């Protein structure tokens, strides 16, 4: 599986942000209320990041055990089930991409709320933006755990 490119995440957030802002303007211009982020979304985003981190604990333990084994300070750790590892990797990629989409949407809502004359709930929007950024960071960090470390003996090949 190819690693997630940060440029792809930034592009997704930017496109969703720009399109979302214009959609919000059209909605409000048609007489619909301005969208806000709900409390449930603000709570779900960090919860998904926490679930991802908890699901990566066996991978973290294996990597730490392998490091100790290579330094001859412990025994060889039991490998993590490959199906579990692939599912965790796929979840980390999905969480980072979903988080970047939420960053774009929350950014569009925040920009609209800042320039609109009516008072709206800025706190929930800011918390939603922060939660989405936490999702992106957690996804990228956990995905980075699955990178194969370089060989110590590069000349041996």
Buried (B, 14 or more C-beta within 10 A) or exposed (E): EEEBEEEEBBEBBBEBBBEBBEBBBEBBEEEEEBBBBEEEBBEBBBEBBEEBBEBBEBBEEBBEBBEBEEEEEEEEBEEBEEEEBEEBBEBBBBBBBBBBBBBBBBBBBBBBBEEEEEEBBEEBBBBBBBBBBBBBBBBBBBBEBBEEEEEEEEEEE
